[in-house]
Amino acid sequence: LYELERERQQSARAADRRDQVGTGDRSQRIRTYNFPQGRVTDHRIGLTLHKLNEVLQGDALDEIIDALVTEQQASQLAAIEDNVPA
């Protein structure tokens, strides 16, 4: 009985850790910097900019940030709409 409880707790801890740390899988990419093509892709929102040097210098970061903020606001509005009774 003790052994079963200990295994359950270890499994729960391992799941919590996986959720916090991630699996390290390449499919969980946030952003790709493609130097030969001069391209930056943010995989979270599907944004691709052909301004690699500007992004690295900080001049085009606002475009990425603005797109991320817009996507977050749209997600929040959609969640609110889903919770409003018709």
C-alpha positions as CSV (number, residue, x, y, z in Angstrom):
1,L,0.0,0.0,0.0
2,Y,2.8,2.3,0.9
3,E,4.6,1.5,-2.4
4,L,1.5,2.3,-4.4
5,E,1.1,5.7,-2.7
6,R,4.8,6.5,-3.2
7,E,4.6,5.7,-6.9
8,R,1.4,7.8,-7.3
9,Q,3.2,10.8,-5.7
10,Q,6.3,10.3,-7.9
11,S,4.1,10.2,-11.0
12,A,2.3,13.4,-9.9
13,R,5.6,15.1,-9.3
14,A,7.0,14.0,-12.6
15,A,3.9,15.3,-14.4
16,D,4.1,18.6,-12.7
17,R,7.8,18.9,-13.6
18,R,7.0,18.1,-17.2
19,D,4.4,20.8,-17.3
20,Q,6.8,23.3,-15.9
21,V,9.9,22.4,-17.8
22,G,8.5,21.0,-21.0
23,T,9.7,17.9,-22.9
24,G,12.5,19.6,-24.8
25,D,10.8,18.5,-28.0
26,R,11.7,20.7,-31.0
27,S,8.0,21.1,-31.8
28,Q,7.7,23.4,-28.9
29,R,9.7,26.1,-30.6
30,I,8.9,29.7,-29.9
31,R,10.9,31.4,-32.6
32,T,13.2,30.5,-35.4
33,Y,16.0,32.7,-36.7
34,N,16.9,31.7,-40.3
35,F,20.2,33.5,-41.1
36,P,20.7,32.4,-44.7
37,Q,17.2,33.7,-45.6
38,G,17.3,36.7,-43.2
39,R,14.0,35.5,-41.7
40,V,12.5,35.4,-38.2
41,T,9.4,33.2,-37.6
42,D,7.4,33.3,-34.4
43,H,5.7,29.9,-34.3
44,R,3.2,30.8,-31.5
45,I,1.3,33.1,-33.8
46,G,2.6,32.1,-37.3
47,L,4.3,35.4,-37.9
48,T,7.2,35.5,-40.3
49,L,9.3,38.7,-40.9
50,H,12.1,39.0,-43.4
51,K,13.9,41.5,-41.1
52,L,16.4,39.3,-39.2
53,N,19.0,42.1,-38.8
54,E,16.4,44.6,-37.7
55,V,15.0,42.1,-35.1
56,L,18.5,41.3,-33.8
57,Q,19.2,45.0,-33.4
58,G,15.9,45.6,-31.7
59,D,14.5,47.8,-34.4
60,A,11.7,45.4,-35.5
61,L,10.9,43.8,-32.1
62,D,7.9,46.0,-31.8
63,E,6.3,44.3,-34.8
64,I,6.6,40.9,-33.0
65,I,5.5,42.3,-29.7
66,D,2.5,44.0,-31.2
67,A,1.4,40.9,-33.1
68,L,1.7,38.8,-29.8
69,V,-0.3,41.4,-27.9
70,T,-3.0,41.4,-30.6
71,E,-3.2,37.6,-30.6
72,Q,-3.4,37.5,-26.8
73,Q,-6.2,40.1,-26.8
74,A,-8.1,38.1,-29.4
75,S,-7.8,35.0,-27.4
76,Q,-9.0,36.7,-24.3
77,L,-12.0,38.2,-26.1
78,A,-12.8,34.8,-27.6
79,A,-12.7,33.2,-24.1
80,I,-15.1,35.9,-22.8
81,E,-17.5,35.4,-25.7
82,D,-17.5,31.7,-25.0
83,N,-18.6,32.3,-21.4
84,V,-21.4,34.8,-22.3
85,P,-24.8,33.1,-22.5
86,A,-26.6,33.7,-25.7
